[in-house]
Amino acid sequence: MNLQIQKLHPDARLPKYAHPGDAGMDLSAIESMTIEPRQTALVATGIAIALPPNTEAQVRPRSGLALKHSLTVLNSPGTIDEGYRGEIKIILINHGSTAFEITPGMRIAQMVICPVIYANIQEVSELSDTLRGEGGFGSSGIKN
């Protein structure tokens, strides 16, 4: 699969996989900013993409930033639809107790390209029974 990427800013970095076999490619910031504790920020990447038909891009947190700095993608996973051609921007939230500095070139999120399955919507008067039924939050317990 080919992914077309347009640089919208001269300092933008193309997404890339850090290791062979990685599912996500790193997305980098093109701007400097400070995200204060318990605040959100919209961070520009300076790129736009053209996804292949029947795909989406999911924007996900980077585990190291989440673990070490409590910085994560707020709407995780963020969805980039196939038809979107605007700049990719990342909504980050600082769950930590200290300010976090974003610098140009910093890898701030990862992007995974996924297939999309389109459903035919059918309204029905009732659904089939299952063993689980309507058991929801916590219905399976927490111990084996």
Secondary structure, 3 states (H helix, E strand, C coil): CCCEEEECCCCCCCCECCCCCCCCEEEECCCCEEECCCCEEEEECCEEEECCCCEEEEEECCHHHHHHHCEEECCCCEEECCCCCCCCEEEEEECCCCCEEECCCCEEEEEEEEECCCCCCCCCCCCCCCCCCCCCCCCCCCCC
